[in-house]
Amino acid sequence: MDPAKIALLFALSSALLAAAAAHDDDTLTSNMGEGVVIGVLDDGIDAGHPSFGDEGMPPPTARWRGRCKHPGVAACNNKLVGVREFTRHLRNPARRAARAGTHGTHASSIAAGTPVRSADGGAVVSGVAPRAHLAFYQVCAGRGCTRGPVMHAVETAIADGVDVLSMSLGDDGGVGFHEDPVVAATFSAVMKGVFVCAAAGNDGPTPGSVANDAPWILTVGASSESSPHSSNVAAFSSRGPSRNNGGVLKPDIVGPGVDILAAVPRSTRGPSFAPLSGTSMSAPHLSGVAALIKSAHPTWSPAAIKSAIMTTADTSVTDETGAPASYFAMGAGLVNAAKAIDPGMVYDISPEEYIPYLCGLGYTDDQVNRIIYPAPAVHCADMENTEAKDLNTPSIMVALTADRPAVTVRRTVTNVGAARSAYRADVSAPEGVSVTVVPGELQFDEVGQKASFTVTVERAPGVVLASEFLDAQIAWVSEEHAVRSPVSIAARF
């Protein structure tokens, strides 16, 4: 695939099922995302759809600087606070105006659509964060998507003042980070405190097919509800391990992505709501959840929000065969919006910490500087490089070899729960592997206090392991919280 091209991860396939999915009631117990602006990058939006009506919506905060400048949109409102187009050169010359996109309309309404009762008097269709504002950036058109519009749109969204970026698109060709425009553009976003959520792709269940795998992005796979009390990872949802990030577990999370009922462009020939499936639907679910957390905790960093989502996920998920889902299928598990608002502890990362990680992947100075621009240029030789296993992510991924049968990683957590709280480590490990956490207990006396610990993963001598990839788990348990981290073990002997 030409690295200058970006494939939109369309979910509009006749092979996918077409029944309605209900709104997740857990999100209704929250603040509904009030005051947060979600920026959606996609293929177009029906701005006049009732899902983007603004009845009862306050205006955006004074820091919002976006504009309503799009040939297909007459005016914005307090729900849809900005619309911009970056695809003029991609459109069919015979078509004067940009067409309202089914994909973009659907994704936008999933993230933050206004509650609307469907035309047949049935279910109320609502976005995950119905009180959040939306800003739409059209980056794809009939001829597809290219590097320039995505880069330009992200830069514009950052300047406009978005809080969350939702991207149901990506380069699924497995190119390096220095060649992937989504990676470079989103690093700039994270540097400015903007949370980035992107689709994992629809190339599953092929191993190593996951897209958008930079560690500062929340990479979202798709789940479906197989029964009233269980969920499974959709067969089409792309799988890890990542081909690019050197050992950071991907995807990060799964969210509802099969038969999602949401808005589509209005038509006299059909309804204005339709069910669609794909990781393009699960990504805006998580963008909405991020908005709920951002509204509740305005000062939290993108990494803290990501951690809250991952460490509170439900892990009782199956794959498409009915077997327990691996971490390469489900990441940390199925999102639980209500728990994510109150995670107890978070694994935080400053944007600057990603730079020695990029150097540790073996990129040249020029390649690293292309990724981190417009941050100041760096020289990797002047800093201590970070192995991927040691990046302070909520997940842990290690490789055991004959020369390295034991691996130790270090993590630091920040208390965001009760000032005085105590946690103990609860570890589960596969047969033939030990997982040791030191110290085994963490004590906090104030909010914001940090504590560090090490995790040592070791293969028992002479034991034949069950497979090349094994799953373990660490849970820091208090009276109020269970802060879970998936531990993925590659055994290469």
C-alpha positions as CSV (number, residue, x, y, z in Angstrom):
1,M,0.0,0.0,0.0
2,D,1.3,3.4,-0.9
3,P,2.2,5.0,2.5
4,A,0.9,8.4,1.2
5,K,-2.6,6.8,1.0
6,I,-4.9,6.2,4.0
7,A,-7.6,3.6,3.8
8,L,-10.8,4.5,5.4
9,L,-12.0,1.6,7.6
10,F,-15.5,1.4,6.1
11,A,-18.0,-0.8,7.9
12,L,-20.5,-0.6,5.0
13,S,-20.3,-4.3,4.1
14,S,-23.3,-6.4,3.0
15,A,-21.6,-9.3,4.9
16,L,-22.1,-7.6,8.2
17,L,-25.3,-8.1,10.2
18,A,-28.1,-5.4,10.3
19,A,-30.0,-5.4,13.6
20,A,-30.3,-2.7,16.2
21,A,-28.1,-2.4,19.3
22,A,-29.3,-0.6,22.4
23,H,-27.5,2.3,24.1
24,D,-25.2,1.3,27.0
25,D,-27.2,2.5,30.1
26,D,-24.0,2.6,32.2
27,T,-23.0,5.9,30.5
28,L,-26.3,7.5,31.6
29,T,-25.0,7.5,35.2
30,S,-22.3,10.0,34.3
31,N,-22.0,13.6,33.4
32,M,-22.8,12.9,29.8
33,G,-19.7,14.6,28.5
34,E,-20.8,18.2,29.2
35,G,-18.3,20.9,28.2
36,V,-16.1,18.6,26.1
37,V,-15.6,18.9,22.4
38,I,-15.1,15.7,20.3
39,G,-13.5,16.2,17.0
40,V,-14.5,13.6,14.4
41,L,-12.4,13.0,11.3
42,D,-14.4,11.1,8.6
43,D,-16.0,11.3,5.2
44,G,-18.9,13.8,5.7
45,I,-21.8,14.6,8.0
46,D,-25.5,15.3,7.6
47,A,-25.4,18.4,9.8
48,G,-29.2,18.9,9.7
49,H,-29.9,15.4,11.2
50,P,-31.9,15.6,14.4
51,S,-29.0,13.7,16.2
52,F,-27.1,16.9,15.9
53,G,-29.9,19.2,17.2
54,D,-28.9,21.4,20.0
55,E,-32.0,21.8,22.1
56,G,-31.0,22.3,25.7
57,M,-27.3,22.4,24.8
58,P,-25.2,25.3,26.2
59,P,-22.7,27.0,23.9
60,P,-19.1,25.7,23.9
61,T,-16.6,27.2,26.3
62,A,-14.8,30.4,25.4
63,R,-11.6,28.5,24.5
64,W,-13.4,27.0,21.5
65,R,-12.0,28.7,18.4
66,G,-13.4,26.5,15.6
67,R,-15.3,27.6,12.5
68,C,-18.3,26.5,10.5
69,K,-16.9,26.5,7.0
70,H,-18.2,23.7,4.7
71,P,-20.0,23.8,1.3
72,G,-22.6,21.4,2.5
73,V,-23.4,22.9,5.9
74,A,-25.4,26.2,6.1
75,A,-24.8,26.8,9.8
76,C,-23.6,25.2,13.0
77,N,-25.2,25.2,16.5
78,N,-24.4,24.4,20.1
79,K,-24.2,20.7,19.4
80,L,-22.3,20.8,16.1
81,V,-19.9,23.6,16.9
82,G,-17.6,23.4,13.9
83,V,-17.5,21.8,10.5
84,R,-14.5,22.0,8.1
85,E,-13.7,20.3,4.8
86,F,-10.3,19.2,3.6
87,T,-11.3,17.1,0.5
88,R,-11.9,19.6,-2.2
89,H,-9.2,18.0,-4.4
90,L,-10.7,14.5,-3.8
91,R,-14.2,15.2,-4.9
92,N,-15.7,14.4,-8.3
93,P,-15.4,17.6,-10.3
94,A,-19.0,17.2,-11.5
95,R,-20.3,17.4,-7.9
96,R,-20.2,21.0,-6.6
97,A,-20.8,20.3,-2.9
98,A,-19.4,17.6,-0.6
99,R,-21.9,14.8,0.0
100,A,-23.1,14.1,3.5
101,G,-21.2,10.9,4.5
102,T,-23.0,7.9,5.9
103,H,-19.9,6.7,7.7
104,G,-19.1,10.1,9.3
105,T,-22.7,10.8,10.2
106,H,-23.0,7.4,11.9
107,A,-19.7,7.7,13.8
108,S,-20.4,11.2,15.0
109,S,-23.8,10.3,16.4
110,I,-22.3,7.3,18.2
111,A,-19.8,9.5,20.0
112,A,-22.1,12.4,21.0
113,G,-25.5,12.3,19.2
114,T,-28.4,14.1,20.8
115,P,-31.0,11.6,22.1
116,V,-33.7,11.1,19.4
117,R,-36.6,8.6,19.2
118,S,-36.4,6.6,16.0
119,A,-39.1,7.3,13.3
120,D,-41.1,4.2,14.1
121,G,-41.6,5.3,17.7
122,G,-39.1,2.7,18.9
123,A,-35.9,3.1,20.9
124,V,-34.3,6.4,21.8
125,V,-31.0,6.6,19.9
126,S,-28.4,8.5,21.8
127,G,-24.7,9.1,21.6
128,V,-22.4,7.8,24.4
129,A,-21.7,11.4,25.5
130,P,-24.9,13.2,24.5
131,R,-24.0,16.5,26.2
132,A,-20.6,16.8,24.5
133,H,-20.1,19.1,21.6
134,L,-19.1,17.9,18.2
135,A,-16.7,19.3,15.6
136,F,-16.5,17.6,12.3
137,Y,-13.5,17.5,9.9
138,Q,-14.1,16.0,6.5
139,V,-10.9,14.3,5.4
140,C,-12.2,11.5,3.1
141,A,-14.3,11.7,-0.1
142,G,-15.3,9.5,-3.0
143,R,-11.7,9.0,-4.1
144,G,-10.6,8.0,-0.6
145,C,-8.2,9.6,1.9
146,T,-4.7,11.0,1.6
147,R,-2.0,12.1,4.0
148,G,-2.4,15.8,3.5
149,P,-6.1,16.2,4.6
150,V,-5.6,14.1,7.7
151,M,-2.5,16.0,8.8
152,H,-4.1,19.4,8.1
153,A,-7.4,18.4,9.8
154,V,-5.6,17.3,13.0
155,E,-3.5,20.5,13.1
156,T,-6.7,22.5,12.6
157,A,-8.6,20.5,15.3
158,I,-5.8,21.1,17.8
159,A,-5.8,24.9,17.1
160,D,-9.6,24.9,17.3
161,G,-9.5,23.5,20.8
162,V,-10.9,20.0,20.6
163,D,-10.5,17.8,23.7
164,V,-10.9,14.4,22.0
165,L,-10.1,13.2,18.5
166,S,-12.1,10.3,17.0
167,M,-10.6,8.7,14.0
168,S,-12.3,5.7,12.3
169,L,-9.6,5.6,9.7
170,G,-6.0,4.6,9.4
171,D,-3.2,3.2,7.4
172,D,-3.5,-0.6,7.6
173,G,-0.5,-1.3,5.4
174,G,1.9,-1.8,8.4
175,V,4.2,1.1,7.5
176,G,6.6,2.4,10.1
177,F,5.6,5.2,12.4
178,H,7.7,7.7,10.5
179,E,5.7,7.0,7.4
180,D,2.2,7.0,9.0
181,P,0.5,10.4,8.9
182,V,-1.9,9.4,11.7
183,V,1.0,8.7,14.0
184,A,2.8,12.0,13.4
185,A,-0.4,14.1,13.5
186,T,-1.7,12.5,16.7
187,F,1.6,12.9,18.5
188,S,1.1,16.6,18.1
189,A,-2.4,16.3,19.5
190,V,-1.2,14.4,22.6
191,M,1.5,17.0,23.1
192,K,-1.3,19.5,23.4
193,G,-3.3,17.4,25.8
194,V,-5.8,16.1,23.2
195,F,-7.0,12.5,23.7
196,V,-6.8,10.4,20.5
197,C,-9.0,7.4,19.8
198,A,-8.7,5.4,16.6
199,A,-10.1,2.2,15.0
200,A,-8.0,-1.0,15.1
201,G,-9.2,-2.0,11.7
202,N,-11.4,-4.7,10.1
203,D,-8.8,-7.2,9.0
204,G,-9.3,-9.8,11.7
205,P,-8.9,-12.4,12.8
206,T,-5.5,-12.3,11.0
207,P,-2.7,-12.0,13.6
208,G,-0.6,-8.8,13.3
209,S,-3.3,-6.9,11.4
210,V,-4.0,-4.1,13.9
211,A,-3.7,-0.5,12.7
212,N,-3.2,2.7,14.6
213,D,-0.8,1.1,17.0
214,A,1.2,4.0,18.4
215,P,1.2,3.8,22.2
216,W,-0.3,7.3,22.6
217,I,-3.4,6.3,20.7
218,L,-6.3,4.4,22.2
219,T,-6.6,1.6,19.7
220,V,-10.1,0.1,19.6
221,G,-11.3,-3.3,18.5
222,A,-14.9,-4.3,18.1
223,S,-17.1,-6.5,20.3
224,S,-20.6,-7.9,19.9
225,E,-23.1,-9.0,22.5
226,S,-23.4,-12.8,22.1
227,S,-26.0,-13.1,24.9
228,P,-27.5,-10.8,27.5
229,H,-24.6,-11.5,29.9
230,S,-21.6,-12.1,27.6
231,S,-19.6,-10.4,24.8
232,N,-17.3,-11.6,22.2
233,V,-14.7,-10.0,19.9
234,A,-16.0,-9.7,16.4
235,A,-14.3,-11.9,13.8
236,F,-13.5,-8.9,11.6
237,S,-11.8,-6.9,14.4
238,S,-8.1,-6.6,13.7
239,R,-5.6,-8.4,16.0
240,G,-2.3,-7.8,17.5
241,P,0.6,-8.1,18.0
242,S,1.7,-4.8,16.5
243,R,4.1,-4.9,13.6
244,N,5.5,-1.5,14.5
245,N,5.6,-0.6,18.2
246,G,8.3,-3.0,19.4
247,G,6.3,-4.6,22.2
248,V,3.4,-2.4,23.4
249,L,0.2,-4.5,23.6
250,K,-2.4,-3.7,20.9
251,P,-5.4,-3.3,20.6
252,D,-5.9,-1.5,23.9
253,I,-9.6,-2.1,24.4
254,V,-12.7,-3.4,22.6
255,G,-16.1,-1.6,22.5
256,P,-19.5,-2.2,20.9
257,G,-19.0,-2.5,17.1
258,V,-21.6,-4.9,15.7
259,D,-25.1,-3.8,14.7
260,I,-24.8,-0.3,16.2
261,L,-28.0,1.7,15.5
262,A,-27.1,5.3,14.8
263,A,-27.8,8.2,12.5
264,V,-27.3,8.1,8.7
265,P,-28.1,10.9,6.2
266,R,-31.7,11.7,5.9
267,S,-33.5,10.4,2.8
268,T,-37.1,10.3,1.6
269,R,-36.4,6.7,0.6
270,G,-35.5,5.3,3.9
271,P,-35.0,5.8,7.7
272,S,-32.5,8.2,9.1
273,F,-31.1,5.6,11.5
274,A,-29.4,2.3,10.5
275,P,-27.3,-0.4,12.1
276,L,-23.7,-0.7,10.9
277,S,-20.8,-2.8,12.1
278,G,-17.0,-2.3,12.3
279,T,-14.3,-1.0,14.4
280,S,-15.4,2.3,12.9
281,M,-18.4,2.1,15.2
282,S,-16.4,0.9,18.3
283,A,-13.9,3.8,18.1
284,P,-16.5,6.6,18.5
285,H,-18.0,4.6,21.4
286,L,-14.6,5.0,23.2
287,S,-14.3,8.6,22.1
288,G,-17.6,9.2,23.9
289,V,-16.4,7.4,27.0
290,A,-13.2,9.5,26.9
291,A,-15.4,12.6,26.8
292,L,-17.3,11.4,29.9
293,I,-14.0,11.0,31.8
294,K,-12.6,14.3,30.5
295,S,-15.8,16.1,31.7
296,A,-15.5,14.5,35.1
297,H,-11.7,15.0,35.4
298,P,-10.7,18.0,33.2
299,T,-7.1,18.1,34.3
300,W,-6.3,14.4,33.5
301,S,-3.8,13.8,30.7
302,P,-4.6,11.7,27.7
303,A,-2.5,8.8,29.2
304,A,-4.4,9.0,32.4
305,I,-7.8,8.8,30.6
306,K,-6.5,5.9,28.5
307,S,-5.4,4.1,31.7
308,A,-8.7,4.6,33.4
309,I,-10.5,3.0,30.4
310,M,-8.1,0.0,30.2
311,T,-7.7,-0.9,33.9
312,T,-11.4,-1.0,34.5
313,A,-12.4,-3.1,31.5
314,D,-14.4,-6.3,31.8
315,T,-12.2,-9.3,31.0
316,S,-14.8,-12.0,30.6
317,V,-14.8,-11.8,26.8
318,T,-14.8,-14.6,24.3
319,D,-13.4,-14.6,20.7
320,E,-15.4,-15.5,17.6
321,T,-15.0,-19.2,18.3
322,G,-16.4,-19.0,21.9
323,A,-13.0,-19.5,23.5
324,P,-11.6,-16.9,26.0
325,A,-10.4,-14.0,24.0
326,S,-6.6,-13.4,24.0
327,Y,-5.1,-10.0,24.7
328,F,-4.3,-9.7,21.0
329,A,-8.0,-9.8,20.3
330,M,-9.5,-7.8,23.2
331,G,-6.6,-5.8,24.6
332,A,-7.5,-5.0,28.3
333,G,-11.1,-6.2,27.7
334,L,-14.5,-4.7,27.1
335,V,-15.0,-1.0,28.1
336,N,-17.0,-0.3,31.2
337,A,-17.9,3.3,31.1
338,A,-19.3,3.6,34.6
339,K,-16.1,2.1,36.2
340,A,-13.8,4.1,34.0
341,I,-15.0,7.4,35.6
342,D,-13.5,6.2,39.0
343,P,-10.5,4.0,38.3
344,G,-8.7,4.4,41.7
345,M,-5.2,4.6,40.2
346,V,-3.8,5.5,36.8
347,Y,-0.6,4.9,34.8
348,D,0.4,8.3,33.5
349,I,2.8,9.2,30.8
350,S,4.0,12.7,29.8
351,P,4.3,13.2,26.0
352,E,8.0,13.7,26.3
353,E,8.4,10.1,27.6
354,Y,7.5,8.8,24.2
355,I,10.6,10.3,22.6
356,P,13.2,8.0,24.2
357,Y,10.8,5.1,23.4
358,L,10.8,6.1,19.7
359,C,14.6,6.2,19.8
360,G,14.6,2.7,21.4
361,L,12.7,1.4,18.4
362,G,15.7,2.1,16.3
363,Y,14.5,5.1,14.3
364,T,17.0,7.6,13.1
365,D,17.2,11.1,14.4
366,D,15.6,12.3,11.2
367,Q,12.7,9.8,11.5
368,V,12.1,10.6,15.1
369,N,12.0,14.3,14.5
370,R,9.5,13.7,11.6
371,I,7.2,12.0,14.1
372,I,7.5,14.5,16.9
373,Y,7.5,17.7,14.8
374,P,6.7,20.5,15.7
375,A,8.4,19.6,19.0
376,P,12.0,20.6,19.2
377,A,14.4,18.3,17.3
378,V,16.3,15.7,19.4
379,H,19.4,13.5,19.1
380,C,18.8,9.9,20.3
381,A,22.4,9.5,21.3
382,D,22.0,12.2,23.8
383,M,19.3,10.4,25.8
384,E,18.8,7.1,27.5
385,N,16.6,5.1,25.2
386,T,13.5,3.3,26.6
387,E,12.6,-0.3,25.8
388,A,9.0,-0.7,24.8
389,K,8.4,-3.0,27.8
390,D,9.4,-0.2,30.2
391,L,7.0,2.5,28.8
392,N,4.6,3.3,31.6
393,T,1.5,1.8,29.9
394,P,-1.3,0.0,31.8
395,S,-0.5,-3.1,29.8
396,I,2.7,-5.1,30.0
397,M,4.3,-7.1,27.1
398,V,7.5,-9.1,27.5
399,A,9.5,-11.6,25.5
400,L,11.2,-14.6,27.2
401,T,14.0,-16.2,25.3
402,A,16.7,-18.8,26.0
403,D,19.2,-16.0,26.7
404,R,16.7,-14.0,28.7
405,P,14.3,-16.4,30.6
406,A,13.4,-13.7,33.1
407,V,12.4,-10.1,32.3
408,T,11.7,-7.3,34.8
409,V,9.7,-4.2,34.0
410,R,9.0,-1.1,36.1
411,R,5.7,0.8,36.4
412,T,4.5,3.9,38.3
413,V,0.9,4.5,39.3
414,T,-0.8,7.7,40.5
415,N,-3.5,7.7,43.2
416,V,-6.7,9.3,41.9
417,G,-9.0,7.7,44.4
418,A,-9.4,8.3,48.1
419,A,-6.5,10.1,49.7
420,R,-5.8,7.3,52.1
421,S,-6.0,4.0,50.3
422,A,-4.1,0.7,50.2
423,Y,-3.8,-1.8,47.4
424,R,-2.4,-5.4,47.2
425,A,-1.2,-7.2,44.1
426,D,-3.3,-10.1,42.9
427,V,-1.5,-12.0,40.2
428,S,-2.6,-14.8,37.9
429,A,-0.1,-16.5,35.6
430,P,-0.1,-19.4,33.2
431,E,1.5,-22.8,34.1
432,G,5.3,-22.7,33.7
433,V,5.6,-19.0,34.2
434,S,6.0,-17.0,37.4
435,V,5.0,-13.3,37.8
436,T,6.4,-11.5,40.8
437,V,5.4,-8.0,41.9
438,V,7.6,-6.0,44.3
439,P,6.4,-4.5,46.5
440,G,3.2,-6.5,46.9
441,E,1.3,-3.7,48.6
442,L,1.0,0.0,47.8
443,Q,0.0,2.7,50.4
444,F,-1.2,6.2,49.6
445,D,-1.8,9.1,51.9
446,E,-2.9,11.8,49.4
447,V,-4.5,12.2,46.0
448,G,-1.9,12.6,43.2
449,Q,0.7,10.6,45.2
450,K,2.8,8.2,43.0
451,A,4.2,4.7,43.8
452,S,6.5,2.5,41.7
453,F,6.8,-1.3,41.5
454,T,8.6,-3.9,39.5
455,V,7.1,-6.9,37.7
456,T,9.4,-9.9,37.0
457,V,8.2,-12.5,34.5
458,E,10.2,-15.8,34.6
459,R,9.9,-19.1,32.9
460,A,10.3,-22.1,35.1
461,P,13.3,-24.3,34.2
462,G,12.6,-27.3,32.0
463,V,8.9,-26.6,31.6
464,V,7.4,-26.9,28.2
465,L,5.1,-23.9,27.7
466,A,1.6,-24.3,26.2
467,S,2.1,-21.8,23.4
468,E,4.3,-19.1,22.0
469,F,2.0,-16.4,23.5
470,L,0.7,-16.6,27.0
471,D,-1.6,-14.3,29.0
472,A,-1.2,-13.3,32.7
473,Q,-2.8,-10.5,34.7
474,I,-2.0,-8.2,37.6
475,A,-4.8,-6.6,39.6
476,W,-4.1,-4.0,42.3
477,V,-7.0,-4.5,44.6
478,S,-8.4,-2.2,47.3
479,E,-11.7,-2.1,49.2
480,E,-13.1,0.0,46.4
481,H,-11.2,-0.8,43.2
482,A,-9.5,-3.4,41.1
483,V,-6.9,-1.9,38.8
484,R,-6.2,-4.6,36.2
485,S,-3.2,-4.8,33.8
486,P,-3.0,-7.5,31.1
487,V,0.4,-9.1,30.9
488,S,1.3,-10.6,27.5
489,I,4.2,-13.1,27.4
490,A,6.0,-14.1,24.2
491,A,7.9,-17.3,24.8
492,R,10.6,-17.7,22.1
493,F,12.8,-20.7,23.0
